[in-house]
Amino acid sequence: MNKRQQWHLQDYILLITSLFFMLFLNGAIPFVTIPTLGQAIWTSGFARSIANGSWYNIFAHDFGIPQPAAIAFGLSGAWLESLFIRFGMAPFDAYSCMSAFWLMVAFFSAIKISDMFGAHRRLAILSGLLWMSMPIIWAHAGYSMLSLGIALLSFYFLAVFNILNIESNPTKKNFISVILYFITVVISVFMDGYTFMMFATGASIIFSFVFIASSKRRHSLLKVVLPVHVISFLIAYFLFAKYIGKSNFESYSMDFFRGWGLDLSFIVQPTKTVLWLPDFLGLSINRSDSIYFGDYSVWVTTFSLPIIIIGLFSWYKTKKRNYLSTGILLVATLGFYMALGPSLKINSIKPEQMQINSPHQQSALMPAELAILPTGNAWVSESIPGFNVMRASYRWSALGIFALWMLVIVWVSQVEKKYQVISGSILFFLLLLNIPNLANQWQRGVIARKMFHKIDDEIAFPLRQKINGAEKVAFIPWGNDFLVNYLASIGDFRTFNIGGDKNLVEAQRFWPTGMQSFNDGVLNADKIPALTKMFLDNSVDVVVIPYVHLLWSAHRWPCRQDAEDPMKLSSDSLCLSQRKSELASTIHSLAALPYLDVVDNTLFAIVKLRPEFTGSEPLLTFLLSQIDYPIEVGSRFKDNVVLFTQGWHNVEENLIWSQSHAKLMLPVPEECVSQHCYAVLKFTVFGASPARSVRVHFSVSGWNQNVRFSSTDLNEIAIPLGNASGRQEITLTVPEAISPEKLLGASDSRELGIALQRIELSIK
């Protein structure tokens, strides 16, 4: 521990200057810049929705309905941002303030660690700024809480060193350290899953090493530190699992881990347009996903050769005077080892044929046969919970870089006073190597804030004026709709759509069946019946058809075309005009329908039922009145959604298969009120044979019939249509319905009952 140092004016000036430069570097100057746009929109949607609820609310209720939506990662950021929103801040400024808060926590924690190791005050401040300047932090700003989580490794490990210093005898100071450690662990698990695992792994290595290397600390480790460590992480994991509603996310293939594994060439040579000094000296090279596996984040964030060299030198110089240096080196070694992923890569590029057949992100995954040799850590990523979802392997390098930074701090702290100018110069040189083009960095932060503001003015507020807060909304076609999180929460309406791949998967489990019809991202005239069905079964009150991309427009407003460079764009008007042109015929067809009201704006079209058709009854009556007999079932029949209300598979070219229990809604012509009418259903029965008879039960109000079928020939049955309301619901049950997979060993797992082909009207 360092003796308490006096603060001098120069120290305050250096601290304040470093603090502002750190915030500037990370694009988080409140009311001026924001670090990113896309993830800021996504997070702000959750934050605003949380703020829309009661003070203890931690779920989003405006999007991802009908269930409350838990933010998949980043609650520690979103909840804090929601507080700023409650205090009256605009979401974009609230996000910037939230980011600035956590970055300052990380910055001061890094300074405190330096101070704990004994660094001179000014060297400690410079050391803190060095950590916060690492590209592994600011170049991940587009990933929101991942960037903050990496920065907060200093905060997490400050808690590690604090608890290491407690004694086994209970005291008030020890109790506070234990509570702070637990709080830190909880903050980390709700900030970001990657850095939570790094925290858990790195702390476990440090504690284990100290237990082995320091006999005098074993008693306090066994009695206090290790129990607190294990219990804190178990409780934090339990709280997170309870919050998101599952114990773990789905694991990923080894090809993903391999594709996003750290290529050693990325460590050694920086990527062009990322770092100012290497670019100026001509040391950088161009990289893109046209030839490299993974995506741009793998190669723009991981240049770390200088800190590796100085870190290893620092370990060599301090290993005898401070035994903890070797424990920290073990943390760094594990971080970089896991960052490699399952296979070793040294300037590994895609084969030429792969570049042609599957360009860019279509070939981001890396097959094992293209790697140099296995690293041996695949079993960790395959088998161990937590590790098996850290699919972007390269991110482990953050732990390695942080540990090497700590080794540098240990060395700087031990340097004699006469050599402090040299050590300070080395820190400054490392800092200089980390700096991007500052003018571009400033411009990005300012532009991002302006675009956020334009999203409010150009689409969020106009939508709010068009949609009633009590109405259920569907944006179609849907996908990973980042922008909707914000639009719904700021507009205070409820929508099924949601942004975030993990959140989307969870929300889909509870969506109405009509939403699933748009899972291919396509909206054309063929999808109009599916849209109508959503109104028919009261799934939605409003359909919004956006002319902007609900994922990429959140990253670059109003459009983004270049996935490699988030700031590179083509003409905004071209993006919008293309989308509007593609959808023009569909919008025209919707507007031509007598029961729909379509309002077409610059950035979106809004579709609602006309007032006289509000509610399912008037609409159903109208749609049934438009259907004439005979009805040829199949894909060409446009009113399938009206007839087949429940328990049917997708319509095929000339038939539709029922499940074991299904309902059929048929129109009843006016003449059937005074005459005896029958609906004649023509169908086959799946799996019926002399050896396997299949019973089918048909029923309507006041009539039912059981029939057994022993062949797959075309059958027919006449069902009375006697309902004066103009429609008749028929229920059919096939108890012996079975899938082709179970009956024949085929690949079709659908449960099949009858195949309805034609419906005729018989009047007697």
WODA-V255573 format. One record per backbone hydrogen bond with DSSP energy under -0.5 kcal/mol. CO is the residue of the C=O (numbers start at 1). NH is the residue of the N-H. If there is no record, write none. Layout:
# WODA-V255573
CO/NH
CO/NH
This chain:
# WODA-V255573
8/12
9/13
10/14
11/15
12/16
13/17
14/18
15/19
16/20
17/21
18/22
19/23
20/24
21/25
22/26
23/28
24/27
28/30
29/32
29/33
37/41
38/42
39/43
40/44
41/45
42/46
43/47
44/48
45/49
46/50
47/51
48/52
49/53
50/53
54/57
60/69
62/495
64/67
68/70
69/60
74/77
74/78
75/79
76/80
77/81
78/82
79/83
80/84
81/85
82/86
83/87
84/89
85/88
90/93
90/94
91/95
92/96
93/97
94/98
95/99
96/100
97/101
98/102
99/103
100/104
101/105
102/106
103/107
104/108
105/109
106/110
107/111
108/112
109/113
110/114
111/115
112/116
113/117
114/118
114/119
115/2
115/118
120/124
121/125
122/126
123/127
124/128
125/129
126/130
127/131
128/132
129/133
130/133
131/134
134/137
134/138
135/139
137/140
138/141
140/143
140/147
141/144
143/146
144/147
144/148
145/149
146/150
147/151
148/152
150/153
151/154
152/156
153/157
154/158
155/159
156/160
157/161
158/162
159/163
160/164
161/165
162/165
163/166
171/175
172/176
173/177
174/178
175/179
176/180
177/181
178/182
179/183
180/184
181/185
182/186
183/187
184/188
185/189
186/190
188/191
188/192
190/75
190/76
192/196
193/197
194/198
195/199
196/200
197/201
198/202
199/203
200/204
201/205
202/206
203/207
204/208
205/209
206/210
207/211
208/212
209/213
210/214
213/215
214/217
215/218
217/221
218/222
219/223
220/224
220/225
221/226
224/228
225/229
226/230
227/231
228/232
229/233
230/234
231/235
232/236
233/237
234/238
235/239
236/240
237/241
238/242
239/243
240/244
241/245
241/246
253/256
253/257
254/258
255/259
255/366
256/260
258/261
260/394
261/263
263/266
263/267
264/268
265/269
267/304
267/305
270/285
271/274
271/275
275/279
276/280
277/281
278/283
278/284
279/282
285/272
288/291
288/292
291/350
295/298
295/299
296/299
296/300
297/301
304/308
305/309
306/310
307/311
308/312
309/313
310/314
311/315
312/316
313/317
314/318
315/319
318/322
322/325
323/326
323/327
324/328
325/329
326/330
327/331
328/332
329/333
330/334
331/335
332/336
333/337
334/338
335/339
336/340
337/340
338/341
339/262
340/343
342/375
342/376
344/372
344/373
345/264
347/349
348/293
351/355
352/356
353/357
354/358
359/362
360/363
361/364
364/294
365/367
367/370
368/371
373/344
377/380
377/381
378/382
379/383
380/384
383/385
384/387
384/388
385/387
386/389
387/390
388/252
389/391
391/393
392/395
393/396
394/397
395/398
396/399
396/400
397/401
398/402
399/403
400/404
401/405
402/406
403/407
404/408
405/409
406/410
407/411
408/412
409/413
410/414
411/414
411/415
412/415
416/419
417/420
419/423
420/424
421/425
422/426
423/427
424/428
425/429
426/430
427/431
428/432
429/433
430/434
431/434
431/435
432/277
432/435
435/276
435/277
436/438
437/441
438/442
439/443
440/444
441/445
442/446
443/447
444/448
445/34
445/449
446/450
447/451
448/452
449/453
450/454
451/455
452/456
453/457
454/458
455/459
455/460
456/461
459/463
460/464
461/465
462/466
463/466
463/467
468/471
471/494
472/541
472/542
473/496
474/476
474/544
479/481
480/482
481/484
481/485
482/485
482/486
483/487
484/488
485/489
486/490
487/491
488/492
488/493
494/473
495/64
495/65
497/64
498/481
500/504
501/505
502/506
503/507
504/508
505/509
506/509
507/510
508/511
512/515
512/516
513/516
513/517
514/517
515/518
516/519
518/478
518/521
524/527
525/528
527/531
528/532
529/533
530/534
531/535
532/536
533/537
534/539
534/540
535/538
542/474
543/545
543/607
544/476
544/546
545/605
548/550
549/553
550/483
551/554
552/555
552/556
561/563
564/566
565/568
567/569
568/562
571/575
572/576
573/577
574/578
575/579
576/580
577/581
578/582
579/583
580/584
583/587
584/588
585/589
586/590
587/591
588/592
589/593
590/593
593/596
595/610
596/598
597/599
597/608
598/600
599/601
599/606
603/547
603/548
604/601
605/545
606/599
607/543
608/597
610/613
611/614
615/619
616/620
617/621
618/622
619/623
620/624
621/625
622/626
623/626
624/627
630/632
631/633
631/759
634/637
636/638
637/640
639/642
639/643
640/644
643/645
643/665
646/663
647/659
652/635
653/635
653/636
655/652
656/756
657/649
658/753
660/734
662/732
663/645
663/646
664/666
664/730
666/728
667/669
669/672
670/673
671/674
671/675
675/677
676/764
677/721
678/680
678/762
679/681
679/719
680/760
681/683
681/717
682/757
682/758
683/715
684/755
685/688
689/692
692/689
694/709
695/736
696/698
696/707
697/733
698/705
699/731
700/703
703/700
705/698
707/696
709/694
715/683
717/681
717/719
719/679
720/722
721/677
722/724
723/726
726/668
728/666
728/730
730/664
731/699
732/662
733/697
734/737
738/752
739/743
740/744
740/745
740/746
741/745
747/749
748/741
750/740
750/752
752/738
753/686
754/658
754/756
755/684
756/656
757/633
758/682
759/630
759/631
760/680
762/678
